[in-house]
Amino acid sequence: MTEWRPDRLARRLPHLQARGRIQAALRQWFAAEGFVEVETPILQAAPGAEVHLTGFATEWELPDGEERERWLHSSPEFAMKKLLAGGIPKIFQFARVFRNAEGSALHHPEFTMLEWYRTGVGYETIMADCKAILAATGTDELRWAGHVCDPRAEPERLTVAEAFVRHAGVDLFATVGNAEALSGASGIAMHAGDTWEDVFFRIMFEKIESKLGMGRPTILCEYPISMAALARAKPGDSRVAERFELYVCGVELANAFGELTDPAVQRVRLAADMDLKDELYGVRWPVDDDFLAALDHGLPDCSGIALGFDRLVMLASGASHIEEVLWLPVR
């Protein structure tokens, strides 16, 4: 690894200086909003709940020789929700998180997640937070792959169903559970063994994501309920969840939920997701029993979001690769 060499470091320095300025500005914004900054352990009993992610496992050797499996977390979500259950109403964290088998201009195995939660509010409040966070970067425009976005512009709010009609010509909910129908309606070819969700994500990647966040940010909301294991159903429409993603210049910056607080429903969803992970990849992640205990104790009504801080810095500073905004990338 030679990224520490003066010439290489000097080329990245403007982006790294922007990183520091943006992080300081966001901390100031959270403080003004009455948030508490927290730090939770990276080593966890379970790395997260995502079906399609690969984790980093390790062994914790106790003084008496006992060994316990632990994971580098893929998100601080479980730990932060424990603090919400403990009575802290507004929290945020710049967390180092880890995802194996990832690498691209927008992906790195170790990166920084900015995650925050508010109790007693709906996820519309988190949408408003996103607008404020983008403005707080202090830049006049966000840039990626030749596209620009005004960080101070009012975000476009678009449901997933609306996006599928607009950009893929598909009535999404007329095809639910039928991969062949979704494939035929969209013109996206199926691969052997594809599920409805597989075709959904391929349509998102090939036809929709690149159209989002152009000129102004896009809040893509109301995901199918099957794609939101930790989010509650939208009142009045059980087909969709209170989940949204924030897009800028075709780049997904954040993923947010109106959080699921029912412990019984959460147990069922976690089990179903691990069954699917086992079926697809032959891997099961353990369940964090302490997280479920926190839900049993009582997780207050809340909403939260995870934002890729490195990606935000990239778009704000004009970087073309995630490694340009990391002081030292993993090698």
N, C-alpha and C positions, 0 to 999 in steps of 0.2 A: 504494500500500500504506500503510495507516494503523494497522496493528497495534501500532506503536511508541508511539502516542499514550497519554498517561498513563492515561486512563480505560479504554481497551481493554486495555492491559497489566495494569492493576490487577485487572480481572475474571479474567484468566488466571493471575494470580500464585500463588494457592493450588495450582493444578495444576502449575505450573512448579516451585514449591518442593518439592512431592511428588516430582517428577521427579528433582531433585537428591538428595533423601534416599534414594530407591530406588536410584539409580545408585550412590551411595556404599555402601549396604548390600550390593549385589550384588558390587561390587568387593571388599569385605571378605570376603564368602563365598568368592569364587573364590581369593583369597589364602590363606585358611585351608585350602582344598582343594589347594593347591600348584600352581595354574595360573599360567602366564605370560601377561600381557596383551601383545598384539601389535598392530601397526598395519601394514596392507598397502596398496599403492597403490589409489586409486580408479580411475585410468586403467589399463585392461587391454586385452590383445589380443582378448579375447572377453568379453562381458558376463556370460555364464553359459551354461546349457544348456536353459533352459525353452522349451517349444514355444509357449506361449500368451502370453508376455510381449513387450512392445515396449520396445526399448532406446533410449538416447541415444548417438548417434555423434558423434565429433569428429575433428579432424585434428591430429596432432603434427608440427609443423614443426621439423626438426633444423637446427642451425647451418649445415650445408652446403646447405640448401634442400630436402633430401629430405623428403617428407611420408609419414607412416604413419597409417593409420586406427587409432583407438583408441576405446574405449567406456567410459562410466561404468558401473561394475559393478552388476549387479542383486543380487549377493551376493559376499562375500569368500571363498566356498568354495574355488575353485580355488587362490587364493593361500595360504590357510591350510593346505590339504593339502600344498602344496609345503614348508611349514615342518615339517609332520609327517614328510614324507619326509626332511627335513634333520636330523631327530633330536630335535625338541622334542616331548615326550610329552603335555603337557596345555596347551592354549592357549585363550584367549578374546579377543573383540574386540567393542567397541561401534563398529560400522561405519556410516558414512553410505552408503546405497545408493539406487539410482535406477531407477525404472520408469516408462516413458512411458505416456501414454494412460490414466492412472489418477486417480481422484478421487472420494471419497465421505466419509461420516462416519468410515470406517475405513481409507481409502486416501489417500496423498499421493505426489506424484511423487518427493520426496526424503524419506527417513525413516531411522530408526536401527534396525539389526539387531543384536541380541545373538547372537553365534555362538560356540559352543565345541565342542571336540573332546577326546576322551580316547583314547589308544592302549591296546591290550591289554584292552579291555572290550567286552561286548556292549551292544546298545542298551537293555537293561533297566536298566543303570546310568544312562543318560541319562534314563530315565523317573524314576528316583529323584531325579536332579538337578532335574527339573522340579518335583517336590513340594517340594524344599528351596528352590528359587528363589521359588515362590509364597509360601511361608511367610516368606521373607526380606524381602518387601515391607513387612512390619510392619503391615499393615492387617488388620482383623478380618473384612472381607468384600470381595469383588470384585463390582462392579455394572455391569450394562449393560441398557438397554431394559426396565427394571422387573424384571429378574431378579437374583438374588443367588447367590453361590457362596462357600463357606467355603474360604479358601486353605490352611488347615491340614488339611483333610479328606483321607483316603486317596482317591486318584483311582480312579474306575471305569476298568477296563480292558476294552475292547470291540473285537472284531475288526470289520473292515469288513463281512465276510459276516454276522456277527451283527447289526450295525446295519441292514443291508438287510432281514433277516428281521423284526426288531423294529419298525422304523419304516416300511417300505415293503412288507412282505409278499412279499419277493422272494428266491428262491434264486439269489444272484448268479452263482455259478459254473456253474449250469445254463444260463446265457444267454451266456457269454463269447463275444464275437465276433459275436453276433447282436443287432443293435440293435433289430430289430422284436420279438424275443422279450422283451428287457428292457423295452421300451416297453409291450408288452401286459401283462406281468406286474405292472408297477408302476402302470399307469394314467397314465403321463406321456406326453403326445403327442410324436410325432416331428416334426421339421422336415425340409424337403427337404435331402438331403445329409448328414443326421446320421450320425455313426459311433456305435459302441457306447460309446466314451468320452464323446461328447457327451451321450448319454442318461444315462450314469452320473453325470456332473457335475450334470445337471439334477435328478436324483433327490436327490443329496446336498444341493443348494441348497434344493429345494422341500419335502423330506420329512424330512431327517435332521439337518442341521447345527443347526437351531433347537432340537433336542431334547437337544443334547449340553452337558455341563458345567453342568447345573442342580443347584444345591445343593452339589455337589462337582465337581471337575474330571473330565473324561473324556479318557482316552488311547485314541484310535482307531487301531488298529494292523493290520498285515498287509494292506497295500494290494495290489491285483493287480500282478503283476510288470511289466506294461506301463506302469504309472504311477509307476515309480521308477527313472529312468535312472541315478541315481548310488548306488543301494542294492543290496546283495547279496540273493540269494534266501534265503528262510528254509530252514534245513536240514530236510529231511524233507518239505517241501511247496514244490515249485518254482513253484506257481501264484502264490505271494505273495512279497512282498519284506519285508525287515526295515525297514519304514518305519512311523512313527506320527506323528499330529498331536495336539497338545494343544488341547482346547477348554474354554473357560470362558464360561458364560452365552450359549452359542450362537455365540461368537466364536472363530475359529481364532487361536491365539496362536503356535504353533510347529510346525515340520516337522522331523522327525528321521530319520536313517538309521543302520542298521548299514552302514558304508560299503563300497562296491564297491572292491576293490583290484586286481582282475585287469585288466591293461592291455589285453589283447586284447578282452575282453568290453566294457570301457569304450569302446574305439574303435568297436565295432560299434553300441553303444547311442547314442553321440553322433551317429554318421552317420545312424542311423535317425531320431532326433529332428529333426535338421536337414532330412532329406528330408520329414518330415511338416510341419515349419514352412514349408518352401518350397511344399509342396502346398496348405496352408491359407491362407497369407498372402503367398506370393510373396517371401519373405525367408529368407536363410540367414545365421546368425551364423557368424563364423569359428571355427575350432578353436584353442584355446590349446595350441600344440605344446610349450611349456615345462611345462604341466600333464601332458601325456602323457609327457614325458621324466621327470618326477618319479615317475609311476606305473611306468615302466620301471626306474627306479633302485630302486624298492621302497617302496610305501606300506605302513606297518605296519598290522596289524589294528587297526581303530579304529571309533569311533562318534561322531556329531556331530549338532548341532542348530542351527537358525536360529529365533530367537524375535523377534517384533515388539515391540521395547521400548516404542515409543510406545503401542501397544495395551495393553500391560501397565500402563503408567502411567495410561492412561484408565480402565481397570477398577478400579485401586486408588484413584484420586482422585475417581471419580465424574464424570469429564468426559463430555460427550455428543458431542463431535466431536474428531477427531484434532488439528485446528488449535489446540484449547484447551491441548494439552500441548507445542506447539512454540513456542520463543521467538519466531521469526518464520517464518511459513509462506512458501512459494514463491508469488510473484505474477508 
